[in-house]
Amino acid sequence: MKNDTVIKVENVSKKYSRELKHTMLYGIQDISKNAVGLSSCPERLRGGEFWALDDVSFEIKRGETIGIIGANGSGKSTLLKLLNGIFMPDKGRIEIKGRVGALIEVGAGFHPMLTGRENIYINGSILGMSKKEIDKKFDEIVDFANIGDFIDSPVKHYSSGMYVRLGFAVAVHSEPDILLIDEVLAVGDMAFQLKCMEKIKEMQDRGVSIVFVSHNLDSVVGVCQYALCLKAGQVKAIGNSSSVVSEYRTMILNKDMTTKDLLNLKRTPYKLVEITAIQLQGSNGEEKDVLETGGKLILRISFFAHKRIQKPVFGVAIYKSDGTYIYACNTKYDNIEVPDLEDEGFITYTIPRLNLLSGTYLLTVGILEEKISAFYDLWEKACQFNVVTHLHDHGMFYLEHLWDVQNIKN
Amino acid sequence: MDNIGHKTVYEPDRFIKMGSFASWKEMAISLFQSRELIWRLFVRDFSAKYRQSLLGILWALLNPIITVGIFVFLNRAGILNIGETSVPYPVFALIGLSIYGIFATGLSVCSNSIIGAGSMVVKINFPKISLVIASMGQSVVDFLVRLALVIILFIIYGIAPQWTFLIFPFTVLPLVLLTLGLGLILSLLAGVFRDVIHLVSFFTTLFLFMMPVLYPAPPAGIFAALNAWNPLSHLIVGCRDILISGSFSDSHSFLWASAFSIFLFLISWRIFFISESRIAERV
């Protein structure tokens, strides 16, 4: 049972049209053709149509979890809707084994006028549960959603958090074999998100296969064994989640670079130039990983060039520990002419006044080729540092500011 | 619904590839499995509709009472000449209007059912036909409430129905199927063209006056000719005959109209089933 393939996606494509006019016209055409038993020739593009998903293939076995990442509009939600059978593919074939539970929009189908109790029964039956099943799971659902006495109030009086909690609770208790999750957990508070993650882990252990769409790359790495990266409807990378996520991160850093370039670079038997060390220094040049807000940050990047490298570009990116991308820059953007690299050496990157407030931060350092379209070497989140502050200010940054209270007249 | 080990395949032109027997079978299974969902959706619509209302279900009575009242007034005042009816005119008109309401209300709620369901159509996969059937339930409930009023009028006027009125539930079935058949297609079309909603309300008003709902079927003239070809008209007359006299005045026409309704329903059901995923893309 363990090695059963539960989702098999073979060369699946899906087309959309850009204009509403076409949507209506083609819709009527296709329906009329199908109604009289003719094929609508879905594999051909008509004017104004484009492939929202283009030749996507992958497989998931029982108990496996795959994360789907990509920019907005890259086709993630479309893929999820195809897996759920809401849309039909225009090319290719999807095979699903078992009951599918979908969290594409939590609480879709909730009626605002009806109570939580009534909505549990309605939502449960929409998700394919029988009354008996819902009766059996009812207390568990209410308990998980943690909405207490509100269960008999109309859901329009619920907070957005309660709404999401109830929706999630119903969906996970419908005992699916396959769970599709679309970026829905971001709504709940921290405690609920943790609870959801726990529930997801529990389901994984039970052998439930999960397809997880998220913009939170850290949670993709945390939850999923595999990941699939989409760009403009095409699969850009697929495989082990941490490697796909790091490829995706470099893609974001260098919009022009294709994964092919990246893979080619990675596959070169040796690197033309490599970063040999990254060292973080305080104001006095001593090595340290705790810095103070307003203090100086000095980053020393050591390299070794196997060959003479002309016009290299150095880049640095800063992330918050939760993966939030804070800042990146490189020598090209700053119009710094870097001399050709030969043998070993180092450069320094200095932030004279570090405006970050207290927290843990990560640094990514890379050496890129002249057009910043590919990396010679990249150290992803290779260096961690903490910032402490004597300020009471909250947030991520200290922003320079002024208050003016002169105009208050007594 | 134990689907473990059950394999689902999604591919283009799935129903054409399946062959007609397999796809009809799948339609039937899917409809059968939706019965609980249909009931839930019906209860949902019903309780949500009347939750914040004082008169609640009694609103179903207000509209026909006013319409019948106006016609009784016009008739008595001599502005309109309705002609002879077999039972007192208020009873005749209310029965006609109640039966016509199954069609008019039904068509209106059915055509709204898919676009009115909001994001769930696009975000959850479930048999969308249950939305249409569940909303049809609303018009049946309205009819039952009006029927109660008809029975009260029967008692007031001292009319004793024939025992054959017991077959009424069967005679009303073709009308329900005809409404559902049209409703299924219109609910799909409304997903693409919102104009459908306006057209439905226009035509249901037009039909009310064109067909022998508030007046007995005219023996000759342009309406008689039109109505002879209109299955809806035969179904309404047939249902009213059964309630009032217990027998059909024109059983032949009622039969072909019923056969037409069943045929239309089957065709519409089929088209709906094939196209529901396309509509989800366009709602």
Interface residues (C-beta under 8 A of the other chain):
Chain A: Y16 T23 M24 G27 I28 D30 I31 N34 A35 G37 L38 S39 S40 P42 E43 K81 L82 N84 G85 I86 F87 M88 P89 D90 K91 G92 R93 I94 E95 I96 K97 G98 R99 V100 A102 I104 E105 A108 G109 H111 M113 L114 E118 Y121 I122 S125 I126 L127 G128 M129 S130 K131 P154 D177
Chain B: M1 N3 I4 G5 H6 K7 T8 V9 Y10 E11 P12 D13 R14 F15 I16 E36 L37 R40 L41 R44 S47 A48 R51 Q52 A117 G118 S119 M120 V122 K123 I124 N125 F126 L188 V192 F193 R270 I271 I274 S275 S277 R278 I279 A280 E281 R282
